[in-house]
Amino acid sequence: MLAAIRDLNYRPNPIARSLKTRQTKMLGAVVGDITNPFYPQLARGAEDAALKRHYILITVNTDDQVEREREVVAMLLARRVDGLLLVRSPNARDRSHLQAALDGGTPLVAVDRYVEGIVTDSVAVNNTKGVRMAMNHLLRLGHERIAYLGADWEVSNARQRRRAYEQALKRCRRPSRFRDRLFRRFAPAERLPPYQGALPQSQSTDRDLRR
């Protein structure tokens, strides 16, 4: 029998096997935009970890649009992936498709952004601590006017960073000197217009916190 397997170059059919084992050995990674330098690193790390355990990772983009998020999640579930990694779309109110995945027994791990209103595992940085460390560093260097350029405030990590920035200003013993605050919603690929006010001595940005 083994000789026949070699001669015929037989390979097990993973799709047929999944009908018996109820495991496809496939995982889905749902990210915002793979052209953002942050996401290829995330996908590569997840893929390396998956391959070590003989899983295949399927990475799809949502373009940070909740309708596309719903679509790709449905497609991955239809292919019976064994689990989902999800970077939540901004401004997403509806989470019924995610709750349905969990109710159907598909594990879901939120990455970088929390999925509010759903009890699930998550992997994220401590945004509050990161901004606090950045602000403390700039204050120790003697900077007094510090601007913060943030992403969409509807994203959980952006809200945490902005809140930490404002808290750092309130805790400062000389709050009257912190008058230049730059808050604006912008897309990742959008070019910001020239700022017309007094230039800050330093800037704290979302991208700095990911380095």
C-alpha positions as CSV (number, residue, x, y, z in Angstrom):
1,M,0.0,0.0,0.0
2,L,2.8,2.4,0.9
3,A,4.4,1.6,-2.5
4,A,1.2,2.4,-4.3
5,I,0.9,5.7,-2.4
6,R,4.4,6.7,-3.5
7,D,3.9,5.6,-7.1
8,L,0.6,7.4,-7.4
9,N,2.0,10.5,-5.6
10,Y,-1.1,10.3,-3.4
11,R,-1.9,13.3,-1.1
12,P,-4.6,13.4,1.5
13,N,-7.5,15.7,0.7
14,P,-7.7,18.3,3.5
15,I,-11.2,19.3,2.5
16,A,-12.5,15.7,2.7
17,R,-10.6,15.2,6.0
18,S,-12.2,18.3,7.5
19,L,-15.6,16.7,7.1
20,K,-14.5,14.1,9.6
21,T,-12.3,16.2,11.9
22,R,-14.4,19.4,11.6
23,Q,-11.1,21.2,11.3
24,T,-9.9,22.9,8.2
25,K,-6.5,24.0,9.5
26,M,-7.2,27.5,8.1
27,L,-7.3,30.8,10.0
28,G,-8.6,34.1,8.8
29,A,-6.9,37.4,9.5
30,V,-9.1,40.5,8.8
31,V,-7.1,43.7,8.6
32,G,-7.8,47.3,7.7
33,D,-5.4,47.9,4.8
34,I,-2.4,45.7,4.0
35,T,-0.6,48.7,2.4
36,N,-0.3,50.2,5.9
37,P,3.2,49.2,7.1
38,F,1.8,48.1,10.4
39,Y,-0.4,45.3,9.0
40,P,2.2,43.3,6.9
41,Q,4.2,42.9,10.1
42,L,1.2,41.7,12.0
43,A,0.2,39.3,9.2
44,R,3.7,37.9,8.9
45,G,3.9,37.2,12.6
46,A,0.5,35.6,12.7
47,E,1.4,33.5,9.6
48,D,4.7,32.3,11.1
49,A,2.9,31.2,14.3
50,A,0.2,29.5,12.3
51,L,2.6,27.6,10.1
52,K,4.5,26.2,13.1
53,R,1.2,24.5,14.1
54,H,0.4,23.4,10.5
55,Y,-2.3,26.0,9.9
56,I,-2.7,28.2,6.8
57,L,-3.5,31.9,7.3
58,I,-5.8,33.7,4.9
59,T,-5.4,37.5,5.1
60,V,-8.1,39.8,3.8
61,N,-8.6,43.6,3.8
62,T,-11.6,45.6,4.9
63,D,-10.3,49.1,3.8
64,D,-11.6,50.0,7.3
65,Q,-15.2,49.7,6.0
66,V,-17.7,47.9,8.2
67,E,-19.7,46.6,5.2
68,R,-16.7,45.0,3.7
69,E,-15.8,43.6,7.1
70,R,-19.1,41.9,7.3
71,E,-18.6,40.5,3.8
72,V,-15.2,39.0,4.3
73,V,-16.0,37.6,7.7
74,A,-19.0,35.8,6.2
75,M,-16.8,34.5,3.4
76,L,-14.2,33.2,5.9
77,L,-16.9,31.5,8.0
78,A,-18.4,29.9,4.9
79,R,-15.0,28.3,4.3
80,R,-15.1,27.0,7.8
81,V,-12.0,28.7,9.2
82,D,-11.0,27.4,12.6
83,G,-10.5,30.9,14.0
84,L,-10.5,34.6,13.2
85,L,-8.0,37.4,13.9
86,L,-9.8,40.8,13.5
87,V,-8.7,44.4,13.3
88,R,-12.0,46.1,13.9
89,S,-13.2,48.7,11.4
90,P,-13.5,52.3,12.6
91,N,-17.0,53.7,13.3
92,A,-18.4,50.2,13.3
93,R,-21.6,50.1,15.4
94,D,-23.0,46.8,14.3
95,R,-21.3,43.8,15.8
96,S,-23.9,41.1,15.1
97,H,-21.8,39.3,12.5
98,L,-19.0,39.0,15.1
99,Q,-21.3,37.8,17.8
100,A,-22.8,35.3,15.3
101,A,-19.3,33.9,14.7
102,L,-18.7,33.4,18.4
103,D,-22.1,31.9,18.9
104,G,-21.3,29.5,16.1
105,G,-18.2,28.3,17.9
106,T,-15.6,30.1,15.9
107,P,-12.9,31.6,18.1
108,L,-12.3,35.4,17.6
109,V,-9.3,37.4,18.7
110,A,-9.4,41.2,18.4
111,V,-6.0,42.6,17.4
112,D,-4.8,46.2,18.0
113,R,-8.4,47.5,18.5
114,Y,-10.9,46.2,21.0
115,V,-14.4,45.0,20.0
116,E,-16.6,46.8,22.4
117,G,-19.7,45.1,23.6
118,I,-18.4,41.6,22.9
119,V,-16.6,39.3,25.3
120,T,-13.6,38.0,23.4
121,D,-9.8,37.6,23.6
122,S,-7.7,40.5,22.4
123,V,-4.1,41.4,21.7
124,A,-3.2,45.1,21.9
125,V,-0.6,47.4,23.2
126,N,-1.1,49.5,26.3
127,N,-2.0,52.8,24.5
128,T,-2.5,54.7,27.7
129,K,0.9,53.8,29.1
130,G,2.6,54.4,25.7
131,V,1.3,58.0,25.4
132,R,2.1,58.6,29.1
133,M,5.7,57.5,28.6
134,A,6.0,59.6,25.4
135,M,4.6,62.7,27.1
136,N,6.8,62.2,30.2
137,H,9.9,61.9,28.0
138,L,9.1,65.1,26.1
139,L,8.4,67.0,29.4
140,R,11.7,65.8,30.9
141,L,13.5,67.2,27.8
142,G,11.9,70.6,28.6
143,H,9.3,70.8,25.9
144,E,6.3,72.9,26.9
145,R,4.1,73.0,23.7
146,I,3.4,69.4,22.5
147,A,1.0,68.7,19.7
148,Y,-0.7,65.3,19.2
149,L,-1.7,64.1,15.7
150,G,-4.2,61.4,16.0
151,A,-6.3,59.1,13.8
152,D,-10.0,58.5,13.8
153,W,-11.4,59.0,17.3
154,E,-14.0,56.3,16.7
155,V,-11.2,53.7,16.9
156,S,-10.7,52.4,20.4
157,N,-6.9,52.8,20.4
158,A,-7.1,56.3,19.1
159,R,-9.5,57.3,21.8
160,Q,-7.2,55.8,24.4
161,R,-4.2,57.7,23.1
162,R,-6.0,61.0,22.9
163,R,-7.4,60.5,26.4
164,A,-3.9,59.8,27.8
165,Y,-2.6,62.9,26.0
166,E,-5.2,65.1,27.6
167,Q,-4.7,63.5,31.0
168,A,-1.0,64.3,30.7
169,L,-1.8,67.9,30.0
170,K,-4.1,68.1,33.0
171,R,-1.5,66.6,35.3
172,C,1.1,69.1,34.2
173,R,1.9,71.8,36.8
174,R,1.9,74.4,34.1
175,P,-1.2,73.7,32.1
176,S,-1.6,77.2,30.8
177,R,1.5,76.7,28.5
178,F,-0.2,73.8,26.7
179,R,-2.5,75.7,24.3
180,D,-1.7,74.2,20.9
181,R,-3.6,71.0,20.5
182,L,-4.0,69.5,17.0
183,F,-6.9,67.1,16.7
184,R,-8.3,66.2,13.3
185,R,-9.8,63.1,11.7
186,F,-7.9,61.8,8.7
187,A,-7.5,58.7,6.6
188,P,-4.1,56.9,6.8
189,A,-3.2,57.9,3.2
190,E,-4.5,61.4,3.4
191,R,-2.0,64.3,3.3
192,L,-2.6,66.8,6.1
193,P,-2.9,70.4,5.0
194,P,-0.2,72.9,6.3
195,Y,-0.8,73.9,9.9
196,Q,-1.2,77.7,10.2
197,G,-0.8,78.1,13.9
198,A,2.4,78.3,16.0
199,L,4.5,75.3,15.5
200,P,4.8,73.0,18.6
201,Q,8.2,72.1,19.9
202,S,7.4,68.4,19.6
203,Q,4.8,66.1,18.2
204,S,3.5,62.9,19.5
205,T,1.9,60.7,16.8
206,D,0.1,57.4,16.6
207,R,2.9,56.0,14.4
208,D,5.5,56.8,17.0
209,L,3.7,54.6,19.4
210,R,4.0,51.6,17.1
211,R,7.7,51.7,16.8
